[in-house]
C-alpha cells in the first residue's frame, strides 16, 4: 500500500510539472525547423514533456490536393501529387539523417506505402459509397503521421529519449468525419492508461510525442478534429491529464492584434482572458483553434502562446482574469468569402419558418455562418468559399428562394473597434454588410 501511495504522490507531482507543448506546421517545415524543436525541448530536460506535432509546413494542403485527384479518379495528377509529398519529406530526412541506413527511412517508407496502398485500393471500388469527409480523414491524416515519425527519430538521434504514441489510440471520437466530436470519457481512459505509466517509468528528460489533429472512431477508422485541430488535440490532452499549463509554439511572438502578413507593425497582447480568446478564435483569429480554449477554461489550465524562433521571450498568457483593458483594436481578416443573399420568390417576409429551413440547409452542408443579417424580405450570410459544397448548397436553396451571391469578398472583424479602425478597413472599398455590437464590428467588403 505504501508503494501505491508513493507512486500516486509522484504522479501527482509529475502531472503538476508535466509540460504539454504543441508544435505547429510552421515549426517543422524544414530540417532547420526540426533542429529548432529539438533545441527547445533540450531546455526542458528536468521535467517530463508531452509534445503534440502538426503536419510539416503545407503538407495538409498538399494532401488535400492529392485527395482532390483521388476523388476525381485522375491517376496522372494523383501520382504527381504523391511524389511531390514523398520528395518533400525525404529531402528533410536526408538532411537530418545522413546515414540512410537509419531506421527512420524504413518507417517513413512504410507510412508512404500505406498511403499509396490506400489510394490504389480506392480504384477498386466506387468511391460514391464513401463520403468525401470519410476519405478526407483517411488520407489527409497521413501528414501528422509523417512529421511525428521524423521528429521522434530525430529526438532519439540527438539524445532526447522519445516515445511515440499514436493519437489514434488516444483520442477517441464519434464518426463525424472532418469535425469529429471527442468522447471525453474514453479519451481520458486511453490517455491516462498510456501516458501515466510512461511518466512513472521514464522520469525527467524524456518526451512523449503524439500527433495533433487526428483520432479514431469505434470502428478504428481515422478521424480528424477539424482544420488546424492540433491545438485542440493539445488542449484535450492537457485537460484529461489535469496539467497546469499548455504552451503552443508559433511563428509569431504571441497573440497579436492583427496578422503580420497583412497588417504592418502589429502589437502583442501580453495577457488576455479565456473569454476574449474564445471570441477571437470564434471570429477566425488564426493563432488559436476555436475549440481549444473551452476545455482549458473549464479546468483552469493556463495557455501560453510563444515564439519558437525566440523561445525565451514571454509570449502571451491566456488565463482566467475578470477585468482586462485592451488599449487598441484587434483585427481579424477572413479572405475568400462568399456573401449569399436569400429572398423568398414571392416577396413575402422572411419569418421563423424560412430561417429554420435555411439553417437546416446550412447545417446539412456544415457551412459555418461567419456573419449573418436579416431584413424583412431577405437573409444574408457570409460563408467560407468551400467549392466542395458551395454549389450544392446554393442549388438546394435555389429550389425555394431567389439567391444572389457576391464572391471573393473579405470579412473583417474588429474587436474593441474605433472609428479610425473602421475607416482604415473601409477606405477605398465597397461595404456590402456592416454589423456592430458594443465591442465588435463585422465588415463584409469588396
N, C-alpha and C positions, 0 to 999 in steps of 0.2 A: 504493500500500500504506500510505503514511503517513496518507492521509485516512481509510482504513478503520480504522486503529488509533486515530486521534484520535476518530473517531465512536464506536467501541466504548468508549473511555475515557470519553467524555462520557455515553454511555448508561448505563454502569455507575454513574457518579456520580449521574446523574439518577434512576435507579431507587432508589438508596440514599436520595435525598431525596424521592422521589415520595410524596405523601400520598394514601392511599386513605381516603375518607370515605364513610360510609353515613348517609343522612338518612331516617328512618322517616316513616310516615304522619302522626304527630303533629306533626312539624316542618314539614309543608307542608299543614296542614289548613285554612289560611285565607290571605288575601292577606298578613296580618301575618307568617305563618309563612314564606312565600316571601321576604319582605323580610329576615327574620332570617337565613335561609340565605345570602342574598346578603351580608349583613354579616359573617357568619362567614368566608365564602370570601375576602372582601376582606382579611382579616387574614393570608392566606397568598399574597400577591401575589408573593413572592420564591421560590416553589417550584411545580413542576407539581403539579396535583391531579387525581385521578381520583375523581369523585363518583358514587355509586350512590343512586338515589332510589326510594322506595316510592310506592304509590298515595296520593292525598290522603286524609287522615283515615279515614273509614269507607267509602270508595269500594269496597273489596273486598267488604265486607258487602252494600253496595247492589247490586253486580254479581251476587253470589250470589242475591239475591232476584230480580233480573231473570232469571237463569238458571232459577230455580225456575218462574217463569211461562212461560218459553220451553219448558221440557221438558213443562209441563202444557198447552201449546197454549192459553194464556189470553191472547188478544190485547189485551184491555182493560187488565188489570193489567200486561202486558208494556210497553205504550205508556206507562202512568203511571210505571213504574219507569225507563224510558229517559229520559223527560222530566225526572224529578227529578234524575237523574245529570247530564244535559246542563245543567240550570239551575244546579246546584251549581258546576260548573266554569266556566260562563260568568259567573256572579256574581263569582267570583275574577278572571277575565280582565278584566272591565270595570273592576274596581278597580285592577288592576295596569297595564293598558294603556288609558288614557283615549281614546287615538286608535284608533278602531275600524277604521281602515284598515291597522293594523299587520298584518304577515304572520301573526302567531300566530293570528288569528281564522280565516284560511283553513286553516291547518294543523290547528287543533283541529276545525273543521268537517269536514275531510277524514277525520279519525280517527273522528268520530262517524258520518259517512256509512258508513265501513267496518263499524262495529259494527251500524248499522241495516241495512245490506245483508246482513250475515251472518244476523241473526235473521229477516229477511224471507225469505231463501233457505231457511231452516230449515223453513218451512211447505210447501215444495215436495217434501220427501222424508220418508220415515218415519224419525223420529229413533231408533227402536229399532235401526236399522242402525249408529248411532253410540253409543258408550258415554257415560254421564254424565260420566266423567272426561275423555274427549276434548273434549266440548262445554264443560266447565268451563274447560279451558285456553284454548280459542279465544276465549271470551267474557270471563272474569274478568281475563285478561291485559291488557285494554284500560286498566285502572286505571293501570298504570305508564306506558303509552304517553301517556295524557293528562297526567299530572303532569310527566313529563320534557319534553314539548312546551312546557308553560308555563314550567318552570324554565329550560330552555335559552334560550328567547327573552327571559326577564326578565334573566338574567345578561348577555346581549349588550346589552340595552337600557341596563343600568346600567354599562356599560363594562368588563365582565369577559368577554374573548373566550372563547367556549364552543363546543365541537364536540360534537354529539350522536351517539353511537354506539348503534346498535340492538343490544340484548343478544341478540336472536335470531340475529344474525350473529356473535356472540362465544361464547356459552355453548352448546356442542353436547351433546346428551343422547340417551338412548335413548327408547323410546316408552312409558315407564311414566308415563302422564299423571297429573298432580296430585302425583306423587312422583318426578319424573324423576331418573335417575342420570346423573351427569356423565361424558362422555367426556373424560377429562383431557388426553389427547394432542391430540385435535382442538381442544379449547378452548384449550390452550396455544398451538397454532399460530395460531389465529384472533386471539387477544388480542395476542400478540406482533407479528404482522404488521400489526395495525391501530394498536395503542397506541404501540409503539416509534417508528415514523416520526412520529407526532404529537408525541411528546416531543422528538425530534431537531429537528423543524422549527418548532415553535411557541414553544419557550423558556418561561421562567417567566411566571407571571401568567395563564396560560390554564387552562381547566378542561375536561377530558374528562368528559362526562356520559353515563351509561347507566342502564338500568332494572335494578332488582333483581327477583328472583322468577321471571323468565321466561328461556326459552332456546328451542331448536328441535331437532327430530329430523332424521334424514337425508332425510325427505320434505318438509322445510321447514314442517312443522306446528308451531305454537307449543306449547311445553310449559311447565309450572311446576315449581318445586323444592320444593313443599310450603308450607303456610300459614306466613306470616311468613318466607318464604325469602329476603328481600332481604339479611339478614345473611349468609346463606350465599353469595349472589352476591358480596358484597364480599370474603369470605374466599377464594373461588375466584380472583378477580382478583388479590388480593394474593399468593396462593400462586404463580400461574403467572407473575407479573411479578417474583417474588422481592423484594418490598419488605420493609422492616424493621419496618413497623408498620401498623396499621389502627385507625381511630377510628370508633366507632359513636355517633352523636349521638342522645340520647334525651330524654324529658321528665322524667327523674329525674337526680339528681346523680351517679349511678354505680350499681354493683351494691349493692342494699340487702338487708338481712336479712329483708325482707318487703315485700309490695306495699303502698305507702302508701294505696291506695284502700280497704283494709280493715284495715290494721294501723296503730295510732297511733304516731307518732314512730319510724319505722324507723331503723336505724343503717346507715351506709355502710361498705362494706368497701374499705379503701384499696388493698389488693393481695391477689390470690388466685392460686392455681396454675391451670394449664390443667386439671389433673385435677379440682380442685374445681369449676371452671366447667363441665366436662363433666357432672359429677354433677348440678349444679343445673339445667342445661339439660335433661338427660335426664328429670328428675323434674318438669319443667314450669315452671321459672322463666321468666317472660315476657320478661325483659330480654335474653335471648340465644337465638337459634335453636339447637336441639340439634346440627345438623350443622356449625355454624360453627367450633367450636374445633379439631376434629381436624386440618384442613389447616394451621391456624396453628401448632399444636403441632409438627407434623411439620417445618415449615420454620423454627421458632423465631421467628415473627413476633409481636411484642408487640401486644396488643389493649387499646385504651383505650375505656372506656365513659364518655362525658361528657355534660353537660347542654347542650342547645342554648339554654337560657334563660340559663345562666351559662357561656359558653364559656371563660372564663379560669380556671375552677375546675379542680382537679386531677382529679376523677373517680376511676375505678377502673382500675388496671392489672392485666391478666391476662397472666401470663408464666410462665416455667419456674423454679419455686422448689421445692427439695427438702423444706424444712421450713417449716411455717407454723402459726400459732396463731390460731384464730378464737375469741374470748373469749365469744361469745354465740350462741344458736341461730339457725338460718336457716330461715324458714318459707316453705313453698310451698303454695299453695292451688289446687285444681282443682275448679271448680264443674260442675254439670250432668253428673254422672257416673251410671252405672248399675252396680250390683253384681249380677252374674249368678252364681247357684249351680247347678252342673250335677251331677246324680247319675244313676247307672245305674238303669234302671227295675226291674231285678231285685234291687236292693240288693246287687249284687256290689261288689267292691273297685274303686277307681279304679287301674288299672295302666297300664303304659307304652303299651299299645295304645290305651287310651282317651285318654290325653294326646296321643298322636300324632294321633288323629282330631280332637280338639278344636282343637289348634293348626293343623291343616290348614284347618279351617273359619275360624278367626280370620285366617289368612293370606289365604285366598280373598277375604275382605271387607276386608282391610287394616285390621283392627281392632287398635289398639295396646293391649296389656295394660299398664295403668298400675301395677297391683299384682295379684299372684295368690297363691293359697294353696290347698293341697290337704290333705285328710284321707283317712282310709281309704275313705270312701264318697262323697266329694263333692270338687268342684273349684270354687273361687270365683275370679272375675276381675272387676276393676274397669275399665270402659271409658269413653271419651268417649261421650256420648249423641248419636251421629250418626244422626238419624232416617232418613237416606237408605239406610242399610244395616242398621240395627239389627234391624228387624222381619224382614228376610230371614235374617239371621244366626241369630236366635232360632228362627225357623221351621225352619231346617235342623238345628240342634242338637236341636230337639224331636222329630225323627224317631226318635232313638235314646236320648234322655235326658229325665229329668224336670228341668224348668227353673223356677227361681224368680228373680224379679227385684225388686230394690229401686231404684226410680227417684228422681231428684232428690236424690241423696246427694252429699256433698262428700268429696274426698280431700285430706287434709293430709299433707304430707311435711315432716319436721323433721330437718335435718342438725345434728349436734352437739347433740342434744337433752339436756334436763334434766328431772327430774320436774316442776318447776314449768311448763316449757313444755308438757308433755303435759297437765297439769291445766288449763292455760289454754285449750286447744283442746277438751277433752272435757267441761268443766263445763257441765251443762245439756243435753248432747247424748247420743244413744244411739250407742254404738260398735258398729258392725257387724263390723268387722275391724280387728285390730291386728297389726302385724308389725314386729319390731325386729331390727336388727343392731347392731354396736358403735357406728356413727356415725349411723345413720339409723333413724327410726321412721316407719311409714306408718299412718295412721288413716283408715278409712272411717267417716264419721259421718252421722247423720241428725238 
